């Protein structure tokens, strides 16, 4: 059974009033949207390199998005399970 889909991810980066870099990674499946968030702060002793903050915030947002998507999938799988009326043998046991 062949199945092809196109899902789009939009990544928005911005700096807040305290100087932290924030990122929102939003997955649009066409039927639903899921958003992951990430933040990066420059340590006062470090040289300010905006690209590093962007990379950290973006990576964290995408990691958060991935975890949210996995959680949704796990919940969906659990909802699909059919209750069993008979006990199944464990590995190494015979009936």
C-alpha positions in Angstrom: 0.0 0.0 0.0 1.7 3.2 -1.2 1.2 6.3 0.9 2.8 9.7 0.2 2.2 12.9 2.2 3.7 16.3 2.4 4.0 17.9 5.8 5.4 21.4 6.2 7.5 22.7 9.1 7.8 26.4 9.7 10.6 27.7 11.9 10.3 31.2 13.4 13.2 32.7 15.3 13.1 35.9 17.3 14.7 37.7 20.2 12.7 38.6 23.3 13.0 41.8 25.5 15.6 40.1 27.7 17.9 39.1 24.8 17.0 35.4 24.7 16.6 33.8 21.3 13.3 32.0 20.9 12.2 29.6 18.3 8.9 28.1 17.3 8.9 25.0 15.0 5.4 24.4 13.7 4.4 21.2 11.8 1.4 21.6 9.6 0.0 18.2 8.4 -2.9 19.8 6.6 -5.3 18.4 9.2 -3.5 19.6 12.4 -0.7 21.7 13.7 1.9 20.9 16.4 4.3 23.4 17.7 7.6 22.9 19.5 9.5 25.7 21.3 13.1 26.3 22.1 15.1 29.0 23.8 18.8 30.0 24.0 20.5 32.5 26.3 23.9 34.0 25.8 26.0 33.7 29.0 27.2 37.1 30.1 30.9 36.0 29.9 30.5 34.6 26.4 31.0 36.5 23.1 27.6 37.3 21.6 27.3 35.2 18.4 23.7 35.4 17.2 24.1 32.5 14.8 24.9 30.2 17.8 21.8 31.3 19.6 19.7 30.7 16.5 21.1 27.2 16.1 20.5 26.3 19.7 17.0 27.7 19.9 16.1 26.1 16.5 17.5 22.8 17.5 15.7 22.8 20.8 12.4 23.8 19.1 12.7 20.9 16.6 13.6 18.5 19.4 10.6 19.6 21.3 8.4 19.3 18.2 9.8 15.7 17.6 8.9 14.7 21.2 5.4 16.2 20.9 4.8 14.3 17.7 6.1 11.0 19.3 3.8 11.5 22.3 0.8 12.1 19.9 1.7 8.9 18.0 2.1 6.8 21.1 -1.3 8.1 22.4 -2.9 7.2 19.0 -1.3 3.7 19.1 -2.6 3.1 22.6 -6.1 4.1 21.5 -6.0 1.6 18.6 -5.3 -1.4 20.7 -8.1 -4.0 21.0 -8.6 -5.5 24.4 -7.7 -9.2 24.5 -10.1 -11.8 26.0 -7.5 -14.5 26.4 -4.1 -14.4 28.1 -1.2 -14.6 25.6 1.8 -16.8 26.6 5.0 -15.0 27.4 8.2 -15.8 25.6 9.4 -19.2 26.5 6.0 -20.5 27.7 3.8 -22.9 25.8 0.1 -23.4 26.1 
